[in-house]
Amino acid sequence: MSALGELGSLRGKKPAGQKKDNLAGYLFLAPWLLGLFLITIGPMVASLYLSFTDYNLIQAPQWIGLENFTRMLADERLHNSLKVTFTYVFVSVPLQLAIALLLAVVLDRGVRGMAFYRSVFYLPSLLGSSVAIAILWRQVFGTEGLLNQVLALAGIEGKGWISDPSTALGTLVVLNVWTFGSPMVIFLAGLRQIPTMYYEAASVDGAGVLARFFRITLPLLTPIIFFNLVLQIIHAFQSFTQAFVVSGGSGGPSDSTMFFTLYLYDRGFGNFDMGYASAMAWFLLVIIGVFTAANFFASKYWVFYDD
């Protein structure tokens, strides 16, 4: 055998120790791979197939092609749910990020006991999507709720904020804005990375507080703003628990809190129209994907990276 042939055969053989290391690596990855294929990829593929079928959980799925998707064009409740969801996203997310940024700037000024305040402000983000907080929200904004009791002390007659179609969605917007803790902590971490020499140089040049904020803080914080914006938009589109508990699962009053996810749940588990619900789920995925792609495309015009 030639020297080149011997060299090739040696390269093709792996040491026994390396094979054992690879096997150990695959064994450690096995739980994650099982979860990926059985809990994530498997259900996604099944849902994609069901979106092209008529399936009611009892009879076998029947292939109907694009009929589920064309039904969406004439579904007025679906159109209303999109309107409610878009209103919720476009109102609550900017307010949430604005309050989170404001509090992060305040805490970044060196407030005494900052660790305590940071923990307290972060707590709503942990609890905001829970059933308990949604039930509490019903008690606060109900006819005999805490808000009306406070208004009564000032001589103002309250109303059923959750039972009124004109204000029911607003209570859910307030609930989402209240969960500002997660973006606030991320903003605070970003503020700590801005060099203080920029502010010192601006102060020497006579720049005021607002000038330093809009000329230094905001431009250098735009990558963090972009990150929070993308995450919170995705999270807002996926909101379900708050509307389900506050409205009792009906999306009322008058479908004023009928989120897209809540209507999807109603079609799938209320009417057992799993094929249509699966098509709605993929439609929601497309909507979130479009908004995420649009944000990434627009980011090159307003996000500045300190390269």
C-alpha positions, -999 to 999 in steps of 0.1 A, spaced: 0 0 0 13 34 -8 20 61 17 -9 82 5 -32 51 9 -20 45 45 -25 82 54 -61 80 40 -70 49 60 -56 65 92 -77 96 86 -108 75 82 -104 57 115 -115 74 147 -99 66 180 -120 45 204 -119 74 229 -134 98 204 -162 74 196 -170 71 233 -170 109 237 -194 112 207 -217 85 222 -217 103 255 -226 136 238 -255 120 220 -268 104 252 -268 138 269 -285 153 239 -312 126 238 -337 141 262 -335 175 243 -338 157 209 -368 137 221 -385 168 233 -377 187 201 -392 160 178 -420 147 201 -432 180 217 -423 206 191 -416 194 156 -441 165 157 -471 186 168 -462 213 143 -462 189 114 -495 173 126 -510 208 129 -499 217 94 -515 186 81 -547 192 100 -550 227 87 -558 212 53 -584 188 67 -619 187 83 -613 172 117 -636 172 148 -616 150 172 -641 121 167 -640 112 130 -609 107 110 -595 139 93 -608 144 58 -586 163 33 -603 195 21 -573 214 7 -574 252 12 -610 254 23 -601 263 59 -580 292 48 -606 305 24 -632 303 52 -613 329 70 -621 355 43 -658 354 52 -654 348 90 -666 381 106 -657 370 141 -622 362 130 -619 397 114 -631 412 147 -606 391 167 -578 404 144 -590 440 150 -591 435 188 -556 418 188 -540 445 166 -555 472 189 -541 455 219 -507 450 204 -503 486 190 -515 503 222 -501 481 250 -466 474 236 -455 511 231 -469 521 265 -452 491 282 -418 499 266 -421 536 274 -428 530 311 -401 504 313 -376 527 298 -386 556 320 -383 535 352 -350 520 340 -336 555 335 -347 565 370 -332 534 386 -300 539 366 -294 572 385 -282 553 415 -314 550 436 -307 537 471 -320 501 475 -320 496 437 -319 458 440 -351 459 460 -369 481 436 -357 461 406 -371 429 422 -404 446 430 -408 460 395 -399 427 379 -424 408 399 -455 417 377 -437 402 347 -436 368 365 -472 370 376 -489 390 349 -498 360 327 -511 339 356 -547 330 362 -545 344 398 -536 379 385 -564 377 359 -589 369 386 -576 397 407 -580 421 377 -617 411 375 -620 421 412 -602 454 407 -622 465 376 -655 450 385 -687 469 394 -679 466 431 -641 466 425 -613 484 441 -611 511 413 -647 521 418 -643 522 456 -614 546 452 -634 567 427 -663 568 452 -640 584 478 -636 613 453 -673 615 446 -671 599 412 -695 572 402 -678 542 386 -691 515 363 -684 479 354 -652 485 335 -649 448 324 -686 445 315 -686 477 293 -675 470 257 -659 504 254 -635 498 283 -631 460 286 -602 459 262 -586 488 280 -584 469 312 -564 442 294 -541 468 279 -535 481 314 -527 446 326 -501 441 299 -486 475 305 -483 466 342 -460 437 333 -432 461 324 -406 444 346 -389 422 321 -382 449 295 -372 473 323 -345 450 336 -332 446 300 -332 483 295 -314 488 328 -287 463 317 -283 483 285 -280 516 303 -252 502 324 -232 495 292 -232 531 280 -199 547 289 -202 577 313 -175 596 294 -202 604 267 -224 621 293 -194 639 308 -183 653 274 -219 664 266 -222 681 300 -190 700 293 -204 711 260 -235 724 278 -260 697 269 -290 694 293 -307 663 306 -331 660 277 -304 667 251 -282 639 267 -311 615 267 -322 621 231 -286 625 216 -268 599 236 -290 575 256 -316 567 229 -293 562 200 -270 539 220 -300 521 234 -317 514 201 -304 478 199 -320 471 233 -352 489 223 -353 468 191 -348 436 211 -375 444 235 -399 455 208 -396 423 189 -401 401 220 -430 421 234 -449 422 200 -446 384 198 -457 380 234 -487 404 229 -499 385 198 -498 353 219 -518 367 248 -546 344 259 -549 338 296 -558 373 306 -587 376 281 -599 340 288 -602 346 326 -614 382 325 -641 374 300 -649 340 313 -638 324 280 -664 342 260 -644 371 247 -672 394 258 -688 417 263 -698 418 226 -665 402 216 -646 433 227 -619 411 243 -620 383 217 -583 379 210 -573 359 180 -559 332 203 -591 331 223 -611 327 191 -587 300 180 -593 282 213 -631 286 209 -631 271 174 -608 242 184 -620 232 219 -654 248 219 -667 238 185 -643 209 180 -633 224 146 -597 214 149 -589 217 112 -600 253 111 -583 260 144 -550 246 130 -553 268 100 -558 298 123 -527 288 142 -506 288 111 -522 321 100 -511 336 134 -476 323 128 -475 340 95 -487 373 110 -460 372 137 -434 363 111 -444 392 89 -442 417 118 -409 403 130 -394 404 94 -408 440 90 -391 450 123 -358 435 112 -361 453 78 -369 486 94 -342 483 121 -314 492 96 -329 527 95 -332 534 132 -310 509 151 -274 520 156 -247 496 167 -216 508 183 -191 490 160 
